[in-house]
Amino acid sequence: MTNTLDTILAAARDHAKTVIKPNVDGWNATKKWPRDASDKAGAAGLTGLYAPLELGGQGLPLSEGIQVYEQLGMGDGAYAFALSMHNICTFAGCGYGTETFKDKWARDLTSGRKLANFALTEPQSGSDPVNMYSRATINGDGTWTISGSKAWVSLATEADIYFTVVKTSDAPGHKDMAMIAIPADAKGLSFGPRYETPSYSFLPISEMYMDAVRVSEDNIILPVGQGLQGSLMAIDIARVSIASSCCGLMQAALDTALSYSKNRKMFGGKNLDLDGIQWMLGEVATDLEVSRLLYRRAAEALGTPQGPLMAAHAKRFVPNAAVKAANICTQVLGGMGLLQPYGLDRLSRLAQMLRIVDGTTEISRVVIGRALQKRAAELPDIPVPKGFGENGSAPVR
Ligand SMILES: Cc1cc2nc3c(=O)[nH]c(=O)nc-3n(C[C@H](O)[C@H](O)[C@H](O)COP(=O)(O)OP(=O)(O)OC[C@H]3O[C@@H](n4cnc5c(N)ncnc54)[C@H](O)[C@@H]3O)c2cc1C
């Protein structure tokens, strides 16, 4: 562990404890993104994790920086998610953006003075992003004109720039896809009504409309042909970040259950003295240890050929474990587990949200399934008994 990582993890832990946890219910009540909190995250070095030092970032490798979300997830998974998307966009802008883009935006993004988010999903294309309708026309005078609609845009109206994935022709497939950063004040950019998201209503999410938005080519982050591949790499990072924040969520749920059950009197002793309760919480504790090992292993694999598969394993397993952990810990508190001040109901809803965002559990299964088919093709054949390897020829009982 490097000194920088130690310092950043301590800053993230402190941010979760002193800024997120005491305030998150208030943020949800006011339904406002806490800009003062994200400003503090920026001042603490949490908004430029993977960006180079010379652009104001922390210069952490992905395998280390991703651990920050475990700390932030102890406070709130939706807040951790929004900062993870900002960090991924900042990484992309600082790594792949043009020199003009970097001059204008890099330091504002790494410092958190300006926030960024990613706009890929469309109303008709979530799990199937190639099927998108947003189009960019390349004008030939150094500008692009973009029209279309995005859905589920987090930090909608709050971010200062949206890293938007578009197609540049009507040809099927992804070879014409690109990513271009659209500043929030671009003419023709607007947002729909906010989605109602009761358990994380401080995070503004809505549709985003692009009506002949004109943007300089200086804002191209991924050129034509690299839009999908680059977005999938970004999504792999996001998947592991989500798994990391789920570990924080599980720890928060477990700690709440332990803090309560060690004091709750019953049957002449305490709730935590009961074997049944220890077994329930023991299962959460094991799942948490497994989840930590898995997301850290997946974070190390990012950028290697194993990255997408390991990210899929982490995204499939860990949010499911978080849903289970939040439910078990709620059960351990009995009726009290359902009351708002204990926060477990919020954690259950957040864990379910984290199963969906940035590729659902089922899409992770699809990625894993394809890898298994590839592996099967490399293995020697085991002969299948006559009649079992051919369609329609199995013996009829
Ligand atoms: C809180 C939140 C914030 C978000 N923020 C952003 C954002 O900032 N930017 C952005 O671009 N997107 C964002 N998203 C969108 C998110 O990534 C999508 O919701 C997600 O990819 C799933 O797409 P969908 O909702 O359209 O579901 P659909 O694609 O309609 O899927 C519906 C169901 O079908 C299942 N399914 C799909 N394909 C298969 C298959 N092959 N086999 C079996 N089952 C399948 C899915 O798992 C799911 O259960 C956000 C979503 C949420 C919930």
The ligand as an SDF file (V2000), in Angstrom:
LIG
                    3D

 53 58  0  0  0  0  0  0  0  0999 V2000
  -29.8060    4.7410  -10.1580 C   0  0  0  0  0  0  0  0  0  0  0  0
  -29.3630    4.5800  -11.5740 C   0  0  0  0  0  0  0  0  0  0  0  0
  -28.4510    5.4780  -12.1070 C   0  0  0  0  0  0  0  0  0  0  0  0
  -28.0360    5.3400  -13.4360 C   0  0  0  0  0  0  0  0  0  0  0  0
  -27.1540    6.2510  -13.9640 N   0  0  0  0  0  0  0  0  0  0  0  0
  -26.7740    6.1610  -15.2480 C   0  0  0  0  0  0  0  0  0  0  0  0
  -25.9110    7.1370  -15.8170 C   0  0  0  0  0  0  0  0  0  0  0  0
  -25.4620    8.0720  -15.1420 O   0  0  0  0  0  0  0  0  0  0  0  0
  -25.5890    7.0400  -17.1430 N   0  0  0  0  0  0  0  0  0  0  0  0
  -26.0630    6.0190  -17.9200 C   0  0  0  0  0  0  0  0  0  0  0  0
  -25.7250    5.9750  -19.0990 O   0  0  0  0  0  0  0  0  0  0  0  0
  -26.9020    5.0750  -17.4090 N   0  0  0  0  0  0  0  0  0  0  0  0
  -27.2700    5.1240  -16.1030 C   0  0  0  0  0  0  0  0  0  0  0  0
  -28.1160    4.1840  -15.5670 N   0  0  0  0  0  0  0  0  0  0  0  0
  -28.6860    3.1600  -16.4380 C   0  0  0  0  0  0  0  0  0  0  0  0
  -28.2780    1.7330  -16.1270 C   0  0  0  0  0  0  0  0  0  0  0  0
  -26.9660    1.4940  -16.5020 O   0  0  0  0  0  0  0  0  0  0  0  0
  -29.3130    0.8140  -16.7800 C   0  0  0  0  0  0  0  0  0  0  0  0
  -30.4980    0.9400  -15.9890 O   0  0  0  0  0  0  0  0  0  0  0  0
  -28.8810   -0.6240  -16.8490 C   0  0  0  0  0  0  0  0  0  0  0  0
  -27.8240   -0.7840  -17.7580 O   0  0  0  0  0  0  0  0  0  0  0  0
  -30.0520   -1.5510  -17.2660 C   0  0  0  0  0  0  0  0  0  0  0  0
  -30.7230   -1.0550  -18.3790 O   0  0  0  0  0  0  0  0  0  0  0  0
  -32.3120   -0.9150  -18.3430 P   0  0  0  0  0  0  0  0  0  0  0  0
  -32.6980   -0.2420  -17.0670 O   0  0  0  0  0  0  0  0  0  0  0  0
  -32.7370   -0.2700  -19.6110 O   0  0  0  0  0  0  0  0  0  0  0  0
  -32.8580   -2.3910  -18.2650 O   0  0  0  0  0  0  0  0  0  0  0  0
  -33.1930   -3.3280  -19.5350 P   0  0  0  0  0  0  0  0  0  0  0  0
  -32.0460   -3.3330  -20.4680 O   0  0  0  0  0  0  0  0  0  0  0  0
  -34.5320   -2.9350  -20.0430 O   0  0  0  0  0  0  0  0  0  0  0  0
  -33.3020   -4.7430  -18.8300 O   0  0  0  0  0  0  0  0  0  0  0  0
  -34.5220   -5.2190  -18.2330 C   0  0  0  0  0  0  0  0  0  0  0  0
  -34.2630   -6.5710  -17.6050 C   0  0  0  0  0  0  0  0  0  0  0  0
  -33.8710   -7.5070  -18.6200 O   0  0  0  0  0  0  0  0  0  0  0  0
  -32.6900   -8.1660  -18.1950 C   0  0  0  0  0  0  0  0  0  0  0  0
  -31.8790   -8.5740  -19.3370 N   0  0  0  0  0  0  0  0  0  0  0  0
  -31.3730   -7.7910  -20.3130 C   0  0  0  0  0  0  0  0  0  0  0  0
  -30.6640   -8.5210  -21.1790 N   0  0  0  0  0  0  0  0  0  0  0  0
  -30.7210   -9.8140  -20.7610 C   0  0  0  0  0  0  0  0  0  0  0  0
  -30.2040  -11.0630  -21.2330 C   0  0  0  0  0  0  0  0  0  0  0  0
  -29.4640  -11.1280  -22.3250 N   0  0  0  0  0  0  0  0  0  0  0  0
  -30.4920  -12.1970  -20.5360 N   0  0  0  0  0  0  0  0  0  0  0  0
  -31.2540  -12.1460  -19.4110 C   0  0  0  0  0  0  0  0  0  0  0  0
  -31.7730  -10.9970  -18.9140 N   0  0  0  0  0  0  0  0  0  0  0  0
  -31.5120   -9.8510  -19.5780 C   0  0  0  0  0  0  0  0  0  0  0  0
  -31.9780   -7.1520  -17.3290 C   0  0  0  0  0  0  0  0  0  0  0  0
  -31.0450   -7.7670  -16.4750 O   0  0  0  0  0  0  0  0  0  0  0  0
  -33.1450   -6.5560  -16.5690 C   0  0  0  0  0  0  0  0  0  0  0  0
  -33.4640   -7.3960  -15.4840 O   0  0  0  0  0  0  0  0  0  0  0  0
  -28.5410    4.2900  -14.2400 C   0  0  0  0  0  0  0  0  0  0  0  0
  -29.4770    3.3790  -13.6720 C   0  0  0  0  0  0  0  0  0  0  0  0
  -29.8760    3.5020  -12.3720 C   0  0  0  0  0  0  0  0  0  0  0  0
  -30.8640    2.5240  -11.8040 C   0  0  0  0  0  0  0  0  0  0  0  0
  1  2  1  0
  2  3  1  0
  2 52  2  0
  3  4  2  0
  4  5  1  0
  4 50  1  0
  5  6  2  0
  6  7  1  0
  6 13  1  0
  7  8  2  0
  7  9  1  0
  9 10  1  0
 10 11  2  0
 10 12  1  0
 12 13  2  0
 13 14  1  0
 14 15  1  0
 14 50  1  0
 15 16  1  0
 16 17  1  0
 16 18  1  0
 18 19  1  0
 18 20  1  0
 20 21  1  0
 20 22  1  0
 22 23  1  0
 23 24  1  0
 24 25  2  0
 24 26  1  0
 24 27  1  0
 27 28  1  0
 28 29  2  0
 28 30  1  0
 28 31  1  0
 31 32  1  0
 32 33  1  0
 33 34  1  0
 33 48  1  0
 34 35  1  0
 35 36  1  0
 35 46  1  0
 36 37  1  0
 36 45  1  0
 37 38  2  0
 38 39  1  0
 39 40  1  0
 39 45  2  0
 40 41  1  0
 40 42  2  0
 42 43  1  0
 43 44  2  0
 44 45  1  0
 46 47  1  0
 46 48  1  0
 48 49  1  0
 50 51  2  0
 51 52  1  0
 52 53  1  0
M  END
$$$$
